[in-house]
Structures are given as C-alpha cells and as structure tokens.
Amino acid sequence: MNCDIRAARISPLLVWCRRHFPEMSTRESVPWAGLRPMMPDMLPRVMRGKHPRVFYNTGHGHLGWTLSAATADAVAALVTSGSRAA
C-alpha cells in the first residue's frame, strides 16, 4: 500500500486556507492521511462475528460518512435479531 501524500493534493488546501483565513499561519502544516479501511470489493462488512456479542461495521472506505446511518440501522437490526448477516 502506498501511503505517500502528494503535494499536489495538499497545495490547494493550503491555498484555500490562506485565502479564507489570511491571519492563520500554514508554515508548520504537517500533511497526514486518515486512511480508511476498504474491502477489495468496495462493499462494507456489516455482520455478526463468531462471538454472539461481537458485530462488525467496517470497510466503508471513503463512503463511511455517507453510509453510516444505513449501516448503523443494519447493525441495530442484527443486535436485536438472531440473523448472521445484513
């Protein structure tokens, strides 16, 4: 996996900050990546684990915020039912 952060992706963010917040210093900015886990098929895993009190809600990748409400409902349904997967 390549975890390098391309300067071309960071530069527009710094330019935006300087334009909208000129009093804010960006001299000591430190680029970082909040890597998000994603499954090879790009579908999240929402399921009951082997232990009856373990549930998985992971692998959303860049759609985590978008899918969070739907997968939270799916996990809630799993917790209150006896099914193995959503």
N, C-alpha and C positions, 0 to 999 in steps of 0.2 A: 504494500500500500504506500502510495506517495503522499506524505504529509506536508510537502513543501507549500508555502504560501506565496503565490505570485504577486509581485509588486504591482502589476497592472490591475489586480483586483483590489488592492488596498488603497492605491493612489486616489481613485475617485471618492472614496470615503473621507480621506483626509482633506481633499479639496472642498468637499461639501461642508465639512466641519469648519474649515477656515472661512468659507463664505458666509455661513449662517451664524457662526459663533466666533467672530474675529478676536474676541478677548480670551478665548481658550487656547492654550498652548498645545501644539501637537508634536513638539520637539522630542518628547520622551515617549511617544506612542510605541507600543510593542504589539506587532501583529501576532495573532494566535488563531487557531482554528478550533471551533467547537464541533469536532467530528461527531456525526450522528450515525449510529448503527443502522445498517440496512441489509436486508436479506438479498441473496443473489437474484431472486425473482421479483424483488422490489415490493413484496407484499408483507405487511406486518404480521407478527405471530401473536395471536390473541388466543390463549389456550390455558387449560388447567395443566399443572405439572404432574409429575409422578406422585408427589405427596399431596394429599387432598386439600391442604391449606396453602398450596403454592399456585400462583397464577402468573402467566406471562402476558405482558402487553408491551412488546418491543419490536424493533426493526422498522420503524416508520420512516427512517431517513429524513429527508428534507420536508416530508409531509406531516411530521409529528404534531405541529400545532393544528394543522388542518383536520387531521383525523382523530385528534384527542377525544373529542366529545363522543364520536361514534364508537371508538374502541373502548372508552370508559363504560358506555352502555353495554357493550358486549361482555366486558369483564363482570359487570354487575349482574348480568343475566347468568353467567357461569357460576358466580359465587352463590346465587340463590337457587340454582338448579343442580341437577346431577350429571349434566352432559359433559362430554370430554372436550369439545372444541366449538368455536363460534364460526 
